[in-house]
Amino acid sequence: MTPRQFLKLYQYDARLVRGGYFSSAPLTVEAGETVGVVLLNLGGPERVADVEPFLYNLFMDPAIIDIPLKGTLRHVLCRWIARLRAKKVGKDYELIGGGSPLNRLTREQAQALERLLNRRFGQPAGVRFRTYMAMRYWHPFSEEAAQQMQSDGVDKVVLLPLYPQYSKTTTGSSLLYWWTLEQVGEIPRWPTTYVFEYAAHPKYIQALSERIDEALQRFPRQLRQEVHLVFSAHGTPLVEMKQRRDPYCCLIHATVDRVMTYRRHDLPYHVSFQSKVGPGEWLTPSTPDKLAELAQQGVRAVLMVPVAFVTDHIETSFELDIEVREEAEQMGIAHYEVMPALNCHPLFIEALAEVTVAQLRLPLAPEAAGTSGDGAVATQSYPIRPLDELPRYHPKMRKTRCHQCEHITEARCWIPGECEPESKVSPAGSRKEAPSKSSLL
């Protein structure tokens, strides 16, 4: 389906924000069946020559760029903007190797996830798992994934976003596109379920904390307790939160809150948003503005934590690690580092496997399959339950909020007894408690 064809079919409705294009109930899987797990991601140009068509596809998506233009007028405008932007953006990609690493890294994640799913859950239950990549704006597109799934004899489907925090502009856009392809008969209709969010999955949280610890080793030992953590997420227009009630901002802050609770608030931390485009008002503070504020306060050591990006791509490898680094150094931040994305961190792959299996009723209960032993702390054990059955954290538990917080939602809570304010459960594996230095937005 071309972007122009999709644009003709597009119509905004609440499912784009709340989910509901597919059932979120778990699918029953019989022994001998094949489950296709579709990893939904942004995609990226693998060569400089791909940059212009990639940008055109992105600009044409009404779920991410909502402008009152349709048909030929929008097509012409987006072609012109893509051609104009490709000149600069192409140079950015040249600085990180001539193309985006996102597809390669997503492919590695898919392969690691397929191995783990089959070893831990599939083989004991007599079920086969196959993983596929469905990129939104560049190859392999959803149509290509579906064609391969049909050839492989897939019986049931789990749509798994590589976006832990739901937004209409990311997960929502990918789900809508897959659903639209089904409606017009371009891909088969399989029994399908999907994952809405996993912003507070304990292994995702632990993986982020471990990546932070790894990155802190780059700082001089005497400075490590003075490092400010800046959790940087891709921004969205403020209207998405204020008018459409997009849960993204709340879920970003929920992830940060869980990470810092896990770490016992050992370092000062902040949340910011990057990659703003256009004249409209976006979520604030912007990442450059937050760094400027910290520099004015005399902060000289900053670790950037790409909290919403689970795969390295241009926004981590170029924007944060080259462009923003230069700005930070000019501001006087002498020690600036960027945490690598999770990529194939074993605990993150475990988290993906568990949120996938949570949406399935297998012949053998997940708990009977045992654990994989890749580093999760034993005291963090929890049942793998359908996501809709998990409680949400109590709103009073989350201290990390933006200054414009709409209190839209809280993240799903996986660990029993941790969801209420009166809970006495301590985060497993956390460091010795240190006085809080938090800077909460």
NUFITOR-671755 format. One record per residue: residue in one letter; x, y, z of N, C-alpha, C in turn. Coordinates in steps of 0.05 Angstrom, whole numbers, plus 5000, padded with zeros to 4 digits. Example, Ala and Ser with C-alpha at 12.3 -4.5 7.8 and 13.67 -1.06 7.14 Angstrom:
BEGIN
A526448865156524649105156526449345156;S525749555142527349795143525850015157;
% end
This chain:
BEGIN
M501749765000500050005000501850255000;T501250434982502850674980501950875002;P503651065009502851265029500351415020;R500051474994497651614984495151444987;Q495351184982493051004986492250995015;F494250975033493650965061492351225070;L493351455060492251715068489251735060;K488451615038485651625030483851465049;L485051255060483451085078483551175107;Y485351345114485851425142483451595153;Q482651525177480751685191481351655221;Y481751885234482451865262480051765279;D480651575297478751505317480151435343;A478751405364479951375391481751125393;R481350925376482950685378485850745373;L486450955358489151025353490651105378;V489251205398490451285423490051065445;R487750945445487150755467487650465460;G488250405435488450125427485650025420;G485449785409482949675403482549585374;Y484449645357484249535329484349235330;F485649125350485748835353485048775382;S484148535387483548455414486148435430;S485948525455488248495473488048245491;A485948085486485647835501487747635491;P488547455509490547255501489347045481;L490946955462490146765443490846475453;T489046295448489546015454491145885432;V493345765439495145645420495245345425;E494845185405494844895407497644785400;A498244555412500844425405500944375375;G503344425364503744395335503344655319;E502244855332501745105317504245285317;T504245465298506445665295505345935302;V506746075320506046345328507946545315;G506846725300508546935288508547175307;V510947255315511347495332512447715314;V510847925311511548135292512648375308;L515248435304516548655318516048905302;L514549095314513849345301515949555308;N517049685288519049895293518850105271;L520350315276520350545258521550485230;G523750335230525350295206527250525201;G529050485183531050695178532450645151;P533350855138534750815112537450675117;E537950475101540450325104542650445086;R541950615067543850755051543051045049;V544851225042544251505040542051545018;A542151384997540151404976537351344985;D537051205008534451135019533251365036;V534751565042533851765061531451915051;E531452005026529152155016526552005016;P526451755005523951605006523051535034;F525051485051524351435080522951675092;L524151915088522952155099520152205087;Y519852155062517252195049515152015062;N515851765066513951575078513151675106;L515151775121514551875148512752115148;F513452315131511952565130509052515120;M508652305104505952255094504152115114;D505252025136503551875156501852075172;P499252065169497552255184497452195214;A498251955222498151885250500452015265;I502652085251504952215264505052515257;I504352595233504352875226501452935216;D499953055234497153105229496753395219;I496653425193496253675180493753665162;P492253885160489753875145490153875114;L491853695105492353675076492053385067;K490653345045490353075035490953065005;G491052824995491352784966493852894954;T493553014930495853104915497353324929;L495953504943497253724956499253634977;R498353444994500153345014502453185001;H501853024981503952874967506053064957;V505353274944507253464932508853594954;L507453684976508853814998510853635011;C510053385016511853195030514153115012;R513753094986515953044968517953264969;W516953514969518753744970520353754996;I518953715019520253725045522353505047;A521553265038523453035040525953085023;R525553195000527853254982529653464996;L528453665007529953875021531453775045;R530053615062531153515087533253305081;A532953155060534752935054537653025051;K538053265041540753375037542253395064;K540853495084542153515110542253245125;V539953115125539752865140541652655128;G541952655102543852465090546652505100;K547552745105550152805117550352695145;D548052715160548052605187548452305187;Y547152175168547451885166550251805158;E551551975141554351915134556151915158;L555552085178557152105202556851855220;I554751705216554451465233554651205216;G556151225194556750985178555350965152;G553851165143552551165117549751055117;G548650985140545850895141545050835170;S542550775174541550725201542350445210;P543250415235543750145246541150015256;L538950155254536450055267535549785256;N535549755229534549505218536349265226;R538949315225540849095232540449015261;L540249215279539949155307537149035313;T535149125300532449005303532548715294;R533948655272534148385263535548205284;E537548315297538948165318537048125342;Q535448325348533548285370531448075363;A530548075338528547875329529747595331;Q532247565323533447295324533847205352;A534747385370535147315398532447245411;L530447395405527747345416526647075407;E526947015381525946755371527346525385;R529946545388531446325402530346285430;L530046515445529146495473526346395475;L524546495458521746405459521546105454;N523046005435522845715429524145545451;R526445635461527845485482526245485508;R525245715516524045735542521045655542;F519645715521516745675521515845485499;G516945515475515845365452516345065454;Q518844985458519544705459518044555481;P517944665506516444515526513544485520;A512344685505509444685500508744555473;G510844485457510244375430509344575411;V510144825415509345055397511845165385;R511545265360513745395346513345695345;F515445845352515346135349517046225326;R516046405310517646535289517346845292;T519546985289519447275292519847415265;Y518647645263518647795238518948095244;M520148245226520448535228518348665210;A516948855221515049015205515649305210;M517149435192517949715195515849895184;R515450125196513250295188514050475163;Y516550555162517250755141519450655122;W520450415125522450305106522450005108;H523649885089523749595087525049465111;P524049225119521749085109519149195120;F517349265102514749365110512949135120;S510649215131508749015142507948815120;E507548915096506748735074508848515069;E511348585072513548395068513548185090;A513148285115513048105138510647905135;A508348005127505947835124506347635102;Q507647705080508147515059509847285068;Q511947345084513647135094512246965115;M510547085131508946935151507046745137;Q505846825115504146655100505646415089;S508046465079509746245069510546055091;D510946155115511845995138509545845151;G507045895143504845755155504145845183;V504346095188503646205214500746165220;D500046085245497346035253496146265271;K497746375289496846585307498946805307;V498147045314499947285311499847445337;V502247525346502547725367503947965355;L502748205356503948445347505448575371;L508048585368509748665391511248915384;P510449155395511949395389514549415403;L516549515389519149575402519049855413;Y516749935423516250185437515050115464;P516650115486515550035512513250215521;Q513250465513511250655521509350715497;Y506850655500504950695478504650985470;S504551035444503751295434502351245407;K500551425401499151405375501051445352;T503251595357505051655335507051425330;T507151225347509051005343507550735342;T506950615365505450365366502750405351;G501350625358498750665346498750665315;S500750805304500950825275501450545263;S503250395275503850125265501449935266;L499949945288497649775291495449855271;L495050115268493050205248493850125220;Y496350145213497250065186496749765182;W497449595201497049305198494049245195;W492449375212489549345211488349425184;T489349655174488349755148489049555125;L491449445126492249245106490349005107;E489548925131487548705134484848785122;Q483949025128481349115119481049115088;V483149185074483049205045484048945032;G484648745048485348485037488148465026;E489948645034492748625024494448425040;I493548355064494848155080492747965091;P493447725098491447545111490547645138;R488247545147487247605174487747355191;W489747375207490347165227488947225253;P488447025270487747085298490047235310;T489447475320491547665327491047795355;T493147825370493147985394495448175393;Y495648355413497848545412498648625440;V500948745442502048855468501649155467;F500249265487499749555488502249705499;E503149625522505549755534506849565554;Y509449605558510949455579512849645592;A511949885598513650105608514850045635;A513649865651514749805677515449515681;H515749365659516549085661519149075677;P519248905698521648905716524248845702;K524248675681526748615668527548835649;Y525648975637526249215622527449425640;I526349465663527349665682530149585691;Q530549335698533249245707535249275684;A534449215660536349245637537149535634;L535249725636535950005635537950085657;S537449985681539250055703542049935698;E542249695688544849585682546349735660;R544849825640546149995620547150255632;I545650375650546550615664549150565679;D549250335693551650275708554050235689;E553550105667555750075647556750345638;A554950525631555650785620557050965641;L556350925666557551085688560551025690;Q561450795681564250725682565950905664;R564751045646566251225628567051485642;F565851545665566451785679568751745698;P570351945704572451915724571251825751;R572551655764571451535789570451745809;Q572051965812571352165831568852325824;L567952295798565652455789563052295789;R563252035792560951865786558451915804;Q558952005829556752065846555552345841;E556852495823555852765816554452765789;V554452535775553252535748550252575750;H549252745732546352775729545352595707;L543252445711542052275691539952445677;V540052455651538052595635536652385617;F534252305625532652115609531452265586;S532352215562531452355538529652175522;A527252275516525352125499524652285475;H523752155454522752295431520252455439;G520152705431517952875437515552825420;T513252925428510752925412509453195415;P507753275396506353525400504553525425;L504453745439502953755464500053695460;V498953745436496153695431495553395434;E497453225429496952935432496252865461;M497552995480496852945508494453105517;K494353355510492253535520489453475509;Q489353425483486753395470486053105464;R488052945456487452665448487952475470;R489152565492489652395516491452165510;D493552215494495552015488497051955514;P497351695521498651615547501651635547;Y502951705525505851685522507351835544;C506652085549508252235568508152105596;C505652025604505451885630507051635632;L507151485610508551225610511551265610;I512551485596515351545597516151605626;H514651775639515251845667514951605686;A513151415679512851175695515351005693;T516450975669518950825666521250955682;V521551215679523651355694523251315724;D520851335734520251305762521051035772;R520450825756521050555764524150505764;V525450615744528350585743529650715767;M528850955774530151095796529250975823;T526850865825526050715849527750475852;Y528250325830529950095830532750165839;R533650395831536450485838536550625865;R534350645879534250785905535051075902;H534351195879534851485875537751555881;D539551405869542351445876543651685863;L542451795842543552015828541352215822;P542052475818540052665809539152605781;Y536652645774535652565748533652765738;H533252755711531452945698530252795674;V528052895663526752795639526553015619;S527152955594526953155573526153025547;F525453195527524453085502526053215479;Q526653045459528353125437526853105410;S528253205389527453165361524953325353;K524553555365522253715358522453815329;V520253805314520153915287517654085285;G517754295268515454465263515054675285;P513254855280512855085298511055035322;G509654805322507654755344509054705370;E507454715392508454675419508654375424;W510954285434511454005440511853965470;L512053715478512653645506515253785514;T515253885537517654025548518453905575;P520953965583522954125570524353985547;S525354125528526854005506529553925518;T530853725505533453635515535553855515;P535754015494537754235495537154435517;D534554505521533854695543534554575570;K534054325574534754205600537754205605;L539254145584542254155587543154435593;A541954635580542654915585542154985614;E539854895624539154955652541154825671;L541854575665543854445683546554575682;A547354665658549854805655549855065671;Q547655205671547455455686547655405716;Q546755165725546955085753549654985761;G551554975742554254885748554654585745;V552754435733553054155729555154105707;R557053925712559153885693559353595683;A557653415694557653135686554853035681;V554252955657551552875649551652605634;L549952425641549552185625546752185613;M546752185586544252175571543151885570;V540651845578539451585579537151585558;P537451465535535351455515533151265524;V531251355539529451185554527351055535;A526451185514524451075497525550925473;F528150935469529450815446530750555454;V529650335446530750075454532849975433;T533050115411534950045390536450295381;D539050285379540550515370539850585341;H539550845336538950945309539851235308;I538951385289540051655285539651835309;E537451795323536851975346538651925370;T539851685371541851635392544651675381;S545251545358547951535348548851805337;F546951965325547752225315546652455333;E544052465337542952695351544052725379;L543952515395545052535423548052515424;D549252335408552052285412553852475397;I552852615377554452805361553353085364;E550853125356549753395355549353515383;V547953375400547453485427550053485443;R551853295439554453295453555853555447;E555953645422557353885415556054125430;E553354135431551954345444552654345474;A552654105486553154085515556054175522;E557954105505560654195510560954495508;Q559454615489559554905486558255045510;M556354905523555055015547556854995571;G558954835570560754795592560454535607;I558954355596558754085608561053925599;A563053895616565653785608565553485605;H563853345620563653055619560852975610;Y560652905585558052845573558252565560;E556452385567556452115556553652035548;V553351855529550851755520550651455525;M548651375540548251085545547350945519;P548650715512547650565489544750475494;A543250435472540550325475540750035484;L538549925492538549645503539349445482;N538549485457539249295435538749015443;C540748845445540248555452541048495481;H540748685499541148625527539448385535;P540648175547539147925553536647975569;L536648155588534248195604532048335588;F532848505569530848625552529548415533;I531148235523530048025506528247845523;E528947795548527147645566524547795570;A524648055573522248215577520448195552;L521648215529520048185504518747905503;A520247695510519147425510516747405529;E517047515553514947495573512447645565;V512747885554510348035546508947905522;T510447765506509347605484507747375495;V508947215512507646975522505247045540;A505347275553503147365569500547395553;Q500847435527498447465510497647205496;L498646985506498046725495497246525517;R495446345510494846115527496045875514;L498345795524499845575513499045305525;P499545085512498944825523500244775550;L502444905555503944885580504145165593;A503345185618503445455631506245565630;P506545825627509245945625510945875649;E509745865673511345815697512545535697;A511145355684512145075682514645055665;A515045255648517345245630519845335644;G519645445668521945525684522945795675;T525245875686526446135679529046095664;S529846305650532146275633534846325647;G534746455671537146495686539146685674;D538246895661540047085648540547335665;G540047315691540747545707538547665723;A536147575721533947695737534247605766;V533747785784534047725812531747545821;A532347345836530347145844528047255859;T528547455876526447575892524547745875;Q525147775850523347925832521447735817;S521047495826519347305812516547405811;Y515147335790512347435786511047245767;P508447215768507047055749506847195722;I506847045700506447165674503547145668;R502247385669499347395666498647565642;P496247535630495347705608495548005617;L496348175599496848445606494448585617;D492048525606489648655616488948575645;E490048355654489548265681491448385702;L493548515692495448635711494348895721;P494648945748493749205758495649425749;R494749675751496449905746497650005773;Y499950135771501050255795499050465805;H498950495831497250705843498350975836;P496751165827497751425819499451565840;K498951515865500551645886503351545888;M503851315876506551195877508551335859;R507451455837509351575817509851865825;K512351915832513252185839514352335815;T515052195794516252315770514052385750;R513452645748511352735730512352985715;C511153045693511853295679510253525691;H511153765685509854005697507154055685;Q506453905664503753935651502153675654;C502853515674501753245676498653245675;E497553075657494653045655493652805670;H495552655683494752415699493052225682;I493952175658492352015639492351715647;T494651605654494751325660497151255677;E497251015687499650905701500350645687;A502850565690503850325677502750075691;R502649855676501949595687504049505707;C503149385728504949295749505148985748;W507648885746508148605743508548455770;I509748595789510548465813508448485835;P507248265844505148275864506048425889;G504248595900504848735924506448995920;E507149055895508649305891506949535880;C504449485877502749685862501449895879;E501549855906500150045923502150205940;P501350445948503250625963504250495989;E502450336002503250226028505049986025;S505649906000507349665996510049706010;K510949486022513549486036515649346020;V514949265996516749115979519049305970;S521549205974523849365965524649275938;P525549455921526449375894528849185896;A528548955883530648755885533148855870;G535448785881537948835867538749125868;S537349295883538149585883540449635901;R541649855897544049925913543250005941;K545250035958544850135984543550415982;E541450455999539850695996541650946000;A541251135982542651395984540651615986;P541351845998539452065999538652145971;S536052205968535052285942536052555933;K537052565908537952815897536252885873;S533852755872532252775848531453065841;S531453115816530253365806527853285789;L525453305801523053205789521753425773;L520753355750519453555733516553585739;
% end
